[in-house]
Amino acid sequence: MKIKSFKNINGWRWIGFLLAMISVSILSNANISTQWVGWSFSVIACVMWIYFGLKDRDWPRALMEFMYLVLSMRATYNWLLI
């Protein structure tokens, strides 16, 4: 059995993973003034992972990331403007 999705892992996936890890570390910090930065990194990482999910035809992952993208955009908006 061959796993197709792991044969073409490139540097962009590692950047997306790194951005996701940075966003989680910022969001899990208790510093309220930097929360918008964490949510902004999350938006960028989600866009990347939606692209990867669509490229790999992994619809459940793409839909899950799309849901998280919408919520991340909402959270960024709330932190910056409200």
Backbone torsions as a table, in degrees:
resi	resn	phi	psi	omega
1	MET	NA	126.3	-177.7
2	LYS	-105.6	136.2	178.0
3	ILE	-96.7	108.3	-175.1
4	LYS	-70.3	-35.4	-171.5
5	SER	-71.0	-12.9	-179.2
6	PHE	-99.8	-1.9	-175.5
7	LYS	-80.8	-23.6	-177.4
8	ASN	-119.1	45.3	177.2
9	ILE	-76.5	122.9	-178.3
10	ASN	-118.3	-176.8	-176.4
11	GLY	-64.8	-27.8	-179.4
12	TRP	-64.1	-34.4	177.7
13	ARG	-66.9	-37.4	177.4
14	TRP	-68.0	-36.5	176.4
15	ILE	-65.2	-42.9	176.6
16	GLY	-60.9	-41.5	177.6
17	PHE	-64.6	-43.2	179.8
18	LEU	-63.5	-42.7	177.3
19	LEU	-62.7	-39.7	177.7
20	ALA	-63.8	-41.5	179.2
21	MET	-67.0	-40.3	177.8
22	ILE	-63.7	-42.7	-179.5
23	SER	-64.1	-40.4	178.7
24	VAL	-66.1	-38.9	179.9
25	SER	-68.0	-36.5	177.2
26	ILE	-69.6	-42.7	-178.7
27	LEU	-68.6	-28.8	179.9
28	SER	-84.4	-5.0	175.5
29	ASN	-76.4	155.2	-178.4
30	ALA	-87.1	2.2	-177.9
31	ASN	-82.1	107.7	-175.3
32	ILE	-68.8	-31.1	-175.9
33	SER	-69.6	-15.6	-180.0
34	THR	-105.7	5.4	-178.4
35	GLN	-60.8	-36.6	-179.4
36	TRP	-64.6	-30.2	177.8
37	VAL	-67.8	-43.8	177.9
38	GLY	-61.1	-42.7	178.5
39	TRP	-67.6	-35.3	178.2
40	SER	-65.8	-42.9	175.4
41	PHE	-62.7	-36.0	178.1
42	SER	-63.5	-40.4	177.6
43	VAL	-60.3	-46.3	-179.1
44	ILE	-63.1	-44.9	179.8
45	ALA	-63.7	-39.5	179.6
46	CYS	-64.5	-41.1	177.9
47	VAL	-60.8	-41.6	179.1
48	MET	-63.3	-45.5	-176.9
49	TRP	-72.6	-27.2	172.5
50	ILE	-65.3	-44.4	177.5
51	TYR	-59.0	-46.3	-180.0
52	PHE	-63.1	-40.7	178.8
53	GLY	-63.7	-42.3	178.5
54	LEU	-67.8	-39.3	178.8
55	LYS	-63.0	-39.7	-179.8
56	ASP	-84.4	-2.5	-174.5
57	ARG	58.5	37.2	176.6
58	ASP	-99.8	81.9	-172.6
59	TRP	-62.9	-42.4	179.2
60	PRO	-60.6	-40.9	179.1
61	ARG	-66.9	-42.2	179.6
62	ALA	-63.3	-41.7	179.2
63	LEU	-67.5	-39.7	177.9
64	MET	-63.4	-43.5	178.5
65	GLU	-67.3	-33.6	176.4
66	PHE	-63.9	-42.4	177.1
67	MET	-61.5	-43.8	179.1
68	TYR	-67.3	-33.4	176.6
69	LEU	-62.2	-46.7	-179.9
70	VAL	-61.0	-43.9	179.8
71	LEU	-68.9	-34.5	177.5
72	SER	-68.0	-39.5	177.2
73	MET	-65.2	-39.4	177.3
74	ARG	-63.5	-43.2	179.9
75	ALA	-66.2	-40.6	177.1
76	THR	-62.0	-43.6	177.8
77	TYR	-60.1	-45.4	-179.8
78	ASN	-62.7	-40.4	-178.4
79	TRP	-71.5	-33.9	-176.5
80	LEU	-85.4	-36.5	-170.3
81	LEU	-112.9	-14.5	-177.6
82	ILE	-112.6	NA	NA
